[in-house]
């Protein structure tokens, strides 16, 4: 008898008897549905969905806890769809520590923790070119001293006039160096342009501090990616496309 470890940490035992082999149909395909006895019962509350994101061909470690010191249970790949079960900081007493998410893989039911910059919180599909642009954006952010990409979200922007692009992509940046990113219009422009160009439904990008909420927005205006104007919220200030509220 020998053992084989597959994606999602599933180990199968291959025996010589036909009966043992016949029982391996699900284990050989970890992306198939769980056996009926293991299918989670329906939940009343809404579930936050997400997609794993990284460079094509790379594996993402799914760990037993929120931090790289926890053991790797299995792995995921770009585009794997997950349910987000829980979120917390790597160190609850440090506001600059990275955020992790406990996820359940939709197809296999495998559960574990993934770092926030390897997950897009969205119900939409994402193209390979968008995943690649996100990886490049992460590298740009991580190259800034004492800064890192903390999270990625896709939100609906009801003000968007751009046909077929109703969404805003939010990049949450963390670390004490996040102010260097939010003080550089050039860097934020360089982050936003490829994401709007390569992520089909995205018409604007919000770059926001995960620590303070300080943020800027860049979006398509007359076919070009431009910085939006910051306005104060108030009765006489009705927000329009090309504007965002300054409040943190």
N, C-alpha and C positions, 0 to 999 in steps of 0.2 A: 504493500500500500504506500502511496506517496501523497503529499499535500501540495496544493497550488494556491497562492494568494493572488486575488484579483483586485480590480478597482473596487473602492468602497470597503476594503479590508475583509472581503468575504473569502474564507478558506474552504476549499472543497477537498474531499477525500475520495480518491479514485481507487476502487477495488476491482477484484477480478470477477465478482459475481454480477450477473446481469441485473439483478434486483437493485444493487447499489448504484450501478451506472444509470439506471432508469430514473432514479430519484434526483439527478443532478440538473434537470432541465432548467430550473430557475437560476441556480447558482452559477451556471455557465454564462448566463446573460444578466449581469447585475443591473442593467438598465430596465429590465422587465418589471412587471408589477409584483408586489409582495404577495405571498400566499394569503388566502382570504383570512386566516386566523390572525395574521400580523398586520392587516390593514388598519390604520388608525381610525377610530370612530369619528363621525362627523362632528365638527365644532361649530357652535353658534356664532362666536365672534369672528370678525373678518381676519384674514391672514395676510401679513405683509409678504410679498413675493420678491424674488430677486434672481439674478443671473450671475454665475461666476464669470470673472473677466481676468484675462491675462494674455500673454502673447501666445499665438498659435503653437501647438506642440508642447507647451509647458504643462506641468502638473502642479496643482495647488494642494498643499498639505491641509488635511482636515484633522484637527487636533482634539484631544480629550478635554481641554480647557482653554480659557482665553489668554494665551501666551505661548511663545515659541518654546518655553521650557516644558510644556506639556507634550506628551508623546503623540506621534502621528498615528491616527487610527486607520486612515485610508486617504485617498486623494480624489480631487475633482479636476475637471478640465474646462476650458473656455466654453461658455454657453450652457453649462449644466444649470437646470432650473431648480430652485430651492424655495422652501418656506422658511421665513425668519422667525424663530421661536423666542429668541431672547437677545439682548444687546447689553454689553457692559464694557467699561474700561479695563484695560489690562491691569492697571493699578488704581483702585477706587479713590485713593488719597492724592493722586497726581493728576491734575487737570490736563497735563500735556501728554499723558500716556495714550497709546493707541486704543482704538475701539475695535472690539471683536463681536461677532454675531454667532449665535448657536443656530444651526440650520438643519433642516431635514430635506434630503434630496427627493424630489417629487417622484422620480421613476423608481428608485430602489428602496426608498425609506430609510437609508443610512443617515445617521445623525452625528454631528460634531461641530467644532468651532472653527470659523474662518476669519481672517483679519479683514478689517473694513475696506481696505483698498483693493481687495480681490473680489468685491461684490458690488453689483449695481442693483439698487433697490428700484425695481420696475416690474410691471406686468407685461411690458412690450418685448418683442424680439429685438435683437441687436445684431447688426451686420458684422462680418469679420473686419471690415475696414474701420468700423467704429471701435471695436475692441482694440485694434492696433493703435488707433489714435489715443485711446484712453491709456494704454500702456506707455505711449510716448509722453503724454501729459503727466503721468505719475513720475516718470523719470525726471522730467523738468522740475517738478515740485520737490522731489526728494533730493535733487542736487543743490537746493538752496539750504544753506547752513541752518541747522536746528529746526528744519521744517520737514513735513511729510504729508502725503495725501492720506486723509483719515477716513473719508467716505465718499460715495458716489450715489446720487439720487436722480431719478427722472420724475419731474412734476409737470402737470398740465399748466400752461400759461394761457388763460382765457383771453388775453389781450392780443395774442399773436395774430397778425394779419397775413402771415406767410402761408400760402396754400400748402397743405400737406405737412406742415411743420408746426404742430400745436404745442410742442413740449419745451420745457426748460431743463437743462442739465445742470445739476448743482455739484460743484466740487468743494468738499469740506477739507480745509487745510488745517493741520495741527502743528503743535510744537511752538516753542517760544520764538521761532524765526518766521512765523506766519505773517508778521507785519511787514517783513521785507518783500513778500509776494504781493500783499495788498497795497503796498506803496509804489509798486512798479507797473505803470500802465502798459509798458512795452511787453513785460513778461505775461501779464494777463491777456493781452491781445494775442500773443503767440500761443497761449494755451487755448484760447477760445476759437480762433479761426479754423484749425483742422477739425475740431470737434463739431462745429456747425456744418462744415463742408462734408464730413464723412459719416455723421450720425443722422440718418435720414429724416427723423421727425423733430430734430432739435433746431429751434430758431433763436435760442438765447442760452447763454451760459452764465450762471451765477457762481462767483468765486467767493467763498465765505469762510471766515475764521470759525473753526470748531470750538474755539475757546471763548471768544468775545461776541461773536455774531456780526462783527464788522464785515461788510461785503460790498462788492461791485458787480454790475451786470453788463455783459456785452451781448449784442444781438444784431440781427440783419436789419439794416435800414437802407432802402433804395439799393438792395443787392450787395451791400458792403457790410462787413462786421465792424460795428462802432460801439464805443462805450456809451451806456445810457446815462441820462441826467438824473441826479439825485434830487428829490423834492421832499419837502416836509409833509407829513400826513396832516390833513385838516379838512374842514368843511369846504373850503374854497379850492382845494387842490385835488382835483379828480385825476387819478393816474391814467396816463395814456401810454401806448406803445412807444418805447424809447425812453421811458422814465421808470424809476423805482423809488420806493420810500427809503429815506435815509436812516430811519430808526433801526437800532440794532435789534 
